[in-house]
């Protein structure tokens, strides 16, 4: 484990944006204060070749100009809220709209667009980002204090923990939004990857991508990503061909008890031998295969990010939960602490 490297990543309107590189177990993770964001993750393959496996940009201006949310902490409510409104304790709250008529990832000025305060924890090889969201921010009630903590361990784990507290009843669903490509961010599309998701049900959406409230089994559909014994995960090329269109941008209902950290997904790249295992304590997982990316998105080092160039695996409360009573609650009251944990374990070979 090496000391955490601190550096100036960029400036925004004269404000510095700090960056931090964590090193351990042959891995490096670089995070920045803008959006409490992961901008670089280097992982060795089975032959020792190191690749940066997350999509991103070289400048904050490019993150601000993009609607892809590369690597960001999204909030106050990650994913979509239909009609950009919800009712809490009999009071209707109108939210800022950024995907008419809905709100996506907390609104046009969501947490991904803020500069968070940073605290370095050298002894833990961790960096914690903190943001205070005032009452009424993007339409949400209550002053919310949110944190995102990145820790890199010697056994190949990037541990991400998100918390929040509030001074009045509100809703919260913080989401980590990295796009992964285990062949390397500049290696092309994901069709040669294999994906396993431990979830037997999804929450179907309408034309506006808002859940209908149905909980549907995946059996016999392209949404069955549970894989086969001895074969590993489903080849993404085959799954994308089967589902058609823009690919996956859907929520899976995860197996196992919410609130407990458990393995829920595996992403594999046979060509390099890299493997990423995701564990979370959340009830849902949004699988987004980057179907809305295009060649106009030019990422790190001038690399175009075409459709299906990266895969987001966003553990979460279900999208639309504030307006669908039988979905897991996103309510947070004073005196409570919202907690969301993700563990990403990297292996090779």
C-alpha positions as CSV (number, residue, x, y, z in Angstrom):
1,X,0.0,0.0,0.0
2,X,1.4,3.4,-1.1
3,X,0.7,6.8,0.4
4,X,-2.4,8.5,-1.1
5,X,-1.3,10.9,-3.9
6,X,-3.1,14.3,-3.7
7,X,-3.1,16.6,-6.7
8,X,-5.0,19.4,-8.5
9,X,-7.2,17.7,-11.1
10,X,-8.7,20.9,-12.6
11,X,-10.4,24.1,-11.7
12,X,-14.1,25.2,-12.1
13,X,-14.8,28.9,-12.2
14,X,-11.6,29.5,-10.2
15,X,-12.4,26.8,-7.7
16,X,-9.8,23.9,-7.3
17,X,-11.0,20.4,-7.9
18,X,-8.8,18.0,-5.9
19,X,-7.8,14.6,-7.1
20,X,-6.6,11.6,-5.1
21,X,-5.0,8.4,-6.2
22,X,-5.2,5.3,-4.0
23,X,-2.8,2.4,-4.6
24,X,-3.0,-1.1,-3.2
25,X,-2.8,-4.8,-4.3
26,X,-1.5,-3.9,-7.8
27,X,-4.6,-1.6,-8.4
28,X,-4.9,2.2,-8.6
29,X,-8.1,4.2,-8.2
30,X,-8.3,7.9,-8.8
31,X,-11.2,9.9,-7.4
32,X,-12.0,13.6,-7.6
33,X,-14.0,16.1,-5.6
34,X,-16.2,17.1,-8.5
35,X,-19.2,14.7,-8.2
36,X,-17.3,12.5,-5.7
37,X,-16.3,10.8,-8.8
38,X,-14.1,7.8,-9.8
39,X,-12.2,8.9,-12.9
40,X,-9.6,6.1,-13.3
41,X,-9.2,2.5,-12.2
42,X,-6.2,0.5,-13.3
43,X,-6.3,-3.3,-13.1
44,X,-3.8,-5.9,-14.3
45,X,-4.9,-8.7,-16.6
46,X,-3.8,-12.3,-16.5
47,X,-0.6,-11.5,-18.4
48,X,0.2,-8.5,-16.2
49,X,-0.9,-5.9,-18.7
50,X,-2.5,-3.0,-16.8
51,X,-5.5,-1.2,-18.2
52,X,-7.7,1.7,-17.1
53,X,-11.2,0.1,-16.9
54,X,-13.5,3.0,-16.3
55,X,-14.8,5.5,-18.9
56,X,-14.3,9.2,-18.2
57,X,-12.9,12.6,-19.3
58,X,-9.7,14.5,-18.8
59,X,-11.3,17.8,-17.8
60,X,-14.2,18.8,-15.5
61,X,-15.6,20.9,-18.3
62,X,-16.3,17.7,-20.3
63,X,-18.0,16.2,-17.3
64,X,-20.2,19.3,-17.0
65,X,-21.0,19.2,-20.7
66,X,-22.0,15.5,-20.6
67,X,-25.2,13.8,-19.5
68,X,-23.5,10.4,-19.1
69,X,-22.7,10.8,-15.3
70,X,-19.4,9.0,-15.8
71,X,-18.1,7.8,-12.4
72,X,-20.2,10.1,-10.4
73,X,-22.1,9.9,-7.1
74,X,-25.7,10.7,-8.2
75,X,-28.3,12.1,-5.9
76,X,-30.3,13.2,-4.0
77,X,-32.3,10.5,-5.8
78,X,-30.4,8.4,-8.3
79,X,-32.3,7.0,-11.3
80,X,-35.8,8.3,-12.3
81,X,-38.8,9.7,-10.5
82,X,-41.9,9.8,-12.7
83,X,-43.5,13.2,-13.2
84,X,-40.7,14.8,-11.2
85,X,-42.8,14.8,-8.1
86,X,-43.6,12.7,-5.1
87,X,-45.9,13.0,-2.0
88,X,-44.5,12.6,1.5
89,X,-46.7,12.8,4.6
90,X,-49.5,14.3,2.5
91,X,-47.3,17.0,1.0
92,X,-46.6,17.0,-2.7
93,X,-43.0,18.0,-3.7
94,X,-42.4,19.2,-7.2
95,X,-38.8,18.4,-8.4
96,X,-36.6,20.1,-10.9
97,X,-37.1,18.4,-14.3
98,X,-34.2,17.3,-16.5
99,X,-35.7,14.4,-18.5
100,X,-39.1,15.8,-19.3
101,X,-41.5,15.1,-17.7
102,X,-39.3,13.2,-15.2
103,X,-36.3,13.8,-13.0
104,X,-33.2,11.7,-13.5
105,X,-30.3,11.4,-11.0
106,X,-31.3,14.2,-8.8
107,X,-32.1,16.9,-11.3
108,X,-30.2,19.4,-13.6
109,X,-28.0,20.4,-10.7
110,X,-27.6,17.1,-9.0
111,X,-24.8,15.9,-6.7
112,X,-22.8,14.9,-9.8
113,X,-22.3,18.5,-10.6
114,X,-21.1,19.7,-7.2
115,X,-17.7,20.1,-5.7
116,X,-17.6,18.0,-2.5
117,X,-15.3,18.5,0.5
118,X,-12.6,15.8,0.8
119,X,-11.0,14.2,3.8
120,X,-8.0,11.9,3.4
121,X,-7.7,8.8,5.7
122,X,-4.1,7.7,5.1
123,X,-4.3,4.9,7.7
124,X,-7.3,3.4,6.0
125,X,-6.2,4.1,2.4
126,X,-9.4,6.0,1.9
127,X,-10.9,9.3,0.9
128,X,-14.3,10.6,2.1
129,X,-16.2,13.2,0.2
130,X,-18.9,15.2,2.0
131,X,-21.7,17.4,0.6
132,X,-24.4,19.4,2.3
133,X,-27.6,19.7,0.2
134,X,-29.8,22.5,1.5
135,X,-33.6,22.3,2.1
136,X,-35.4,22.7,-1.2
137,X,-32.4,21.7,-3.3
138,X,-33.8,20.6,-6.7
139,X,-37.2,20.4,-4.9
140,X,-36.3,18.0,-2.1
141,X,-37.3,18.7,1.5
142,X,-34.8,18.8,4.3
143,X,-31.1,19.6,4.6
144,X,-29.2,16.5,3.7
145,X,-25.6,15.7,4.6
146,X,-24.2,13.1,2.2
147,X,-20.9,11.3,2.2
148,X,-19.1,9.0,-0.3
149,X,-16.1,7.0,0.9
150,X,-13.7,5.2,-1.4
151,X,-11.3,2.7,0.1
152,X,-8.8,0.4,-1.7
153,X,-7.5,-2.7,0.0
154,X,-4.5,-5.0,-0.5
155,X,-6.8,-7.9,-1.5
156,X,-8.1,-6.2,-4.6
157,X,-11.3,-4.5,-3.3
158,X,-12.6,-1.1,-4.0
159,X,-15.0,-0.4,-1.2
160,X,-17.6,2.4,-1.8
161,X,-19.8,3.5,1.1
162,X,-22.4,6.2,0.9
163,X,-24.3,7.7,3.8
164,X,-26.8,10.5,4.4
165,X,-28.6,12.2,7.3
166,X,-31.4,14.7,7.2
167,X,-33.1,17.3,9.5
168,X,-36.6,16.6,8.2
169,X,-38.3,13.7,6.4
170,X,-37.1,13.3,2.8
171,X,-36.1,10.6,0.3
172,X,-32.6,9.5,-0.7
173,X,-31.1,7.1,-3.1
174,X,-27.4,7.7,-3.7
175,X,-26.0,5.8,-6.8
176,X,-22.5,5.2,-8.0
177,X,-22.4,5.6,-11.8
178,X,-19.1,4.3,-13.2
179,X,-19.1,2.7,-16.6
180,X,-16.9,-0.4,-16.7
181,X,-15.0,-2.0,-19.6
182,X,-12.6,-4.6,-18.4
183,X,-10.8,-4.7,-21.7
184,X,-9.8,-1.1,-21.0
185,X,-11.8,2.1,-21.5
186,X,-10.4,2.5,-25.1
187,X,-10.9,-1.1,-26.1
188,X,-14.2,-0.8,-28.0
189,X,-17.6,-2.3,-27.0
190,X,-18.7,-4.8,-24.4
191,X,-19.9,-7.6,-26.7
192,X,-17.1,-10.0,-25.7
193,X,-17.8,-9.5,-21.9
194,X,-19.8,-12.0,-19.9
195,X,-22.2,-10.8,-17.2
196,X,-24.0,-12.6,-14.3
197,X,-26.7,-10.9,-12.3
198,X,-28.2,-12.7,-9.3
199,X,-31.8,-11.5,-9.8
200,X,-34.8,-13.5,-10.9
201,X,-37.1,-10.5,-11.4
202,X,-37.1,-7.1,-13.0
203,X,-39.2,-4.0,-12.8
204,X,-40.5,-3.3,-16.3
205,X,-40.8,0.3,-17.6
206,X,-43.0,2.2,-19.9
207,X,-42.0,4.3,-22.9
208,X,-40.8,7.0,-20.5
209,X,-38.5,4.5,-18.7
210,X,-40.5,4.8,-15.5
211,X,-41.4,1.5,-13.8
212,X,-45.0,0.4,-14.2
213,X,-45.1,-1.1,-10.7
214,X,-45.0,-4.7,-12.1
215,X,-42.4,-7.1,-10.8
216,X,-41.8,-9.6,-13.6
217,X,-39.8,-12.9,-13.6
218,X,-36.9,-13.1,-16.0
219,X,-37.4,-16.8,-16.9
220,X,-37.3,-17.4,-20.6
221,X,-36.5,-13.8,-21.5
222,X,-33.3,-11.9,-22.5
223,X,-33.3,-10.4,-19.0
224,X,-32.3,-13.8,-17.5
225,X,-28.6,-13.0,-16.8
226,X,-28.2,-15.6,-14.1
227,X,-25.8,-17.6,-16.4
228,X,-25.2,-21.4,-16.5
229,X,-23.3,-23.7,-14.1
230,X,-19.8,-24.2,-15.5
231,X,-20.1,-21.5,-18.2
232,X,-20.1,-18.3,-16.2
233,X,-22.1,-15.4,-17.2
234,X,-24.2,-14.6,-20.3
235,X,-22.2,-13.2,-23.3
236,X,-23.2,-9.6,-23.6
237,X,-23.2,-9.6,-27.4
238,X,-25.8,-12.4,-27.4
239,X,-27.9,-10.6,-24.7
240,X,-27.8,-7.3,-26.5
241,X,-28.9,-8.9,-29.8
242,X,-31.7,-10.6,-28.0
243,X,-33.0,-7.5,-26.2
244,X,-32.5,-5.2,-29.2
245,X,-32.7,-1.4,-29.4
246,X,-30.6,0.5,-27.0
247,X,-29.8,-2.6,-24.9
248,X,-30.3,-2.7,-21.1
249,X,-31.3,0.2,-18.9
250,X,-33.4,-1.7,-16.4
251,X,-33.6,-2.5,-12.7
252,X,-33.1,-6.1,-11.4
253,X,-34.6,-7.2,-8.0
254,X,-31.6,-8.8,-6.3
255,X,-31.6,-12.1,-4.5
256,X,-30.8,-12.2,-0.8
257,X,-31.8,-9.9,2.0
258,X,-31.5,-6.1,1.4
259,X,-29.5,-4.5,4.1
260,X,-26.9,-7.2,4.1
261,X,-23.8,-7.2,1.9
262,X,-24.0,-10.1,-0.5
263,X,-22.6,-11.0,-4.0
264,X,-25.0,-9.9,-6.7
265,X,-23.1,-9.6,-10.1
266,X,-20.0,-10.6,-11.9
267,X,-18.5,-9.0,-15.0
268,X,-15.8,-11.0,-16.9
269,X,-13.6,-10.2,-19.9
270,X,-12.2,-13.5,-21.2
271,X,-9.6,-11.8,-23.5
272,X,-7.7,-10.2,-20.6
273,X,-8.8,-12.5,-17.8
274,X,-10.1,-9.6,-15.8
275,X,-13.0,-10.2,-13.5
276,X,-15.0,-7.8,-11.4
277,X,-17.3,-9.1,-8.6
278,X,-19.9,-6.8,-7.2
279,X,-21.4,-7.1,-3.7
280,X,-24.0,-4.7,-2.3
281,X,-26.5,-4.2,0.5
282,X,-29.1,-2.7,-1.7
283,X,-32.3,-4.3,-3.0
284,X,-31.9,-3.4,-6.7
285,X,-29.3,-3.1,-9.5
286,X,-29.6,-1.0,-12.6
287,X,-27.8,-2.6,-15.5
288,X,-27.1,0.1,-18.2
289,X,-25.1,-1.0,-21.2
290,X,-24.4,2.5,-22.5
291,X,-26.8,2.3,-25.4
292,X,-27.2,6.1,-25.6
293,X,-23.5,6.8,-26.0
294,X,-22.4,7.9,-29.5
295,X,-19.2,8.8,-31.3
296,X,-19.8,12.4,-30.3
297,X,-18.7,11.4,-26.8
298,X,-14.9,11.8,-26.7
299,X,-13.4,10.5,-23.5
300,X,-10.0,10.3,-22.0
301,X,-7.1,10.7,-24.3
302,X,-9.4,11.6,-27.2
303,X,-11.0,8.1,-27.2
304,X,-14.6,8.0,-28.8
305,X,-17.0,6.1,-26.6
306,X,-19.5,4.5,-28.9
307,X,-22.7,2.7,-28.1
308,X,-22.1,-0.2,-25.6
309,X,-18.6,1.1,-24.8
310,X,-19.1,0.7,-21.0
311,X,-21.5,-1.0,-18.5
312,X,-22.9,0.8,-15.4
313,X,-23.9,-1.5,-12.5
314,X,-25.8,0.8,-10.1
315,X,-26.9,-0.7,-6.9
316,X,-29.9,1.2,-5.6
317,X,-33.4,1.5,-4.3
318,X,-35.8,0.8,-7.2
319,X,-36.4,3.6,-9.7
320,X,-39.7,5.3,-9.1
321,X,-39.9,4.0,-5.5
322,X,-41.3,7.3,-4.0
323,X,-44.5,6.9,-6.1
324,X,-44.9,3.1,-6.0
325,X,-45.9,1.9,-2.5
326,X,-44.9,-1.7,-2.8
327,X,-41.3,-0.9,-3.9
328,X,-38.6,-0.7,-1.2
329,X,-38.9,2.6,0.7
330,X,-36.5,5.5,0.0
331,X,-37.7,7.5,3.0
332,X,-35.2,9.0,5.5
333,X,-36.2,10.6,8.8
334,X,-34.2,12.7,11.2
335,X,-32.2,10.6,13.6
336,X,-31.7,7.8,10.9
337,X,-28.7,7.2,8.7
338,X,-29.0,6.1,5.1
339,X,-26.3,3.6,4.3
340,X,-25.4,2.1,0.9
341,X,-22.4,-0.1,0.4
342,X,-20.8,-1.5,-2.7
343,X,-17.7,-3.8,-2.9
344,X,-15.9,-4.2,-6.2
345,X,-13.4,-7.1,-6.1
346,X,-11.0,-7.4,-9.0
347,X,-9.3,-10.6,-10.1
348,X,-7.2,-11.8,-13.1
349,X,-7.0,-15.2,-14.6
